[in-house]
Amino acid sequence: MAQISYFWGGEVTGDCGPYSDDTFSDFISSLMQSDRTTQSVITGSLNELAVTNPGGTVIRVDTGRALVDGKLYENTAVVDFNVAAPGSGTNYYTLVLRKDFAAQTVRLALLGPSSADYPDVTQTDGTLWEVSLAEISITSAGVITITATAVHISIPMKVTASQLQDDAVSTSKILDNAVTAGKLAAGAVTETKILDSSVSANKLASDSVTAIKILAGCIDYTKLATALYPYTADGSLAFRSAAGVLSELAIGTQGFSLKSSGAIPLWQNALGAVIRFSAQSIASGALTDLTTYSSEHFDNGGFHDGTNPYLTIPEGLAGLYLLGGSGYWAAHATADRAREIYINIDSGVSYYGQCAANHDENSIFHLDVLMVRTLSEGQTIRPTVKHNTTVNLNFTMDYFWAIKIA
């Protein structure tokens, strides 16, 4: 018969009965089994007929349900079998579920032993139908090996993107690492299919999400769990903490720069200090350190102690510095002479940045010095001046600074 339909009432008209139990079994099998020769155990039902060796030569089958060629089988208590060790070599067994048409039963059965290989199942429609649950071997030394062969029932259908209701796939519906590249059709993941914050790192297998699997523009930050996308404000930055956790660096203050403390990024104001000096009388002809410290313009990093007339490179802040000073000599009424300003690094050792000039002796004379130097922890920087006007002459240092640039 090429065409038939099920099920109808009566016994005369069209495709009506009477129907045999085998017809009903075939109907159930066609709905639930894509391969009745191998599929049997119903996933998630009781203990899924798990096969174990609790000790000795005992082979134990746990509780569970199965569909054997369309017949529902249920086992609510453990069933034990015994295997025997051979005098030499290995004995092989096959544990099966057997559908006996004449006896009208489905029961567990142990095939074997065979000294050559695992016994084959019998599958004769209308007489005997067996499906394998496990293959068991035992050596002459009594070593037992159990290999599960049960194929679980799966519904023979594919779920396409159009068959999913919007928001149907939530985090709780997806096993950890269950989504692999092979499970996704190209372009199947659209924005409407993803609940806000539902996709977390443990739901995705390694390398499962490729560009071809995602429609353009379908993933924005609302679709990602906080652990995957920890941003809470526009302009914030994500970074990996020392503990390996994705973290967020909030937006920095204007004028601050991005620095690092170990491996952790942070916003920081410019590192350095600017101090000022009041007028100091300078004798002619000798290099003279300025000592008339008056105030601190700013200090970020601990370069100045608030008292002494110099700056010190703090611990941990060795590097490249921009050094400079700006000040002026008082007017004098003698002949033109050279007047100079220096940056003194480590007192009595090195002098840099000489600026000299001859100008109208009756005018206030401004001088500036600027340089870039690599400095080490503990080195000191102070302003030093010199003139040769032959009289004492006041010098005022408006600003003296050290700013870390690298």
Buried (B, 14 or more C-beta within 10 A) or exposed (E): EEEEEEEEEEEEEEEBEEBEEBBBBBBBBEEBBBEBBBBBBBEEBBEBBBBBBEEEEEBBBBBBBBBBBBBEBEBEEEBEBEBEBEEEEBBBBBBBBBBBBEEEEBBBBBBBBBEEEBBEBEBEEEEBBBBBBBBBBBBEEEEBEBEBBBBBBEEEEEEEEEEBEEEEBEEEEBEEEEBEBEEBEEEBBBBEBBBEBBBBEEBBBEEBBEEEBBBEEBBEBEBBBEEBBBBEEEEEBEBEEEEEEBBBBEEBEEEEEEEEEEEEBBBBBBBBBBBBBEBBEBEBEEEBBBEBBEEBEEBBBBBBEEEEBBBBBBEEBBBEBBBBBBBBBBEBEEEEBBBBBBBBBEEEEEBBBBBEEEBEBEEEBBBBBEEEBEBEEEBBBBBBBBBEBEEEBBBBBBBBBBBBEE
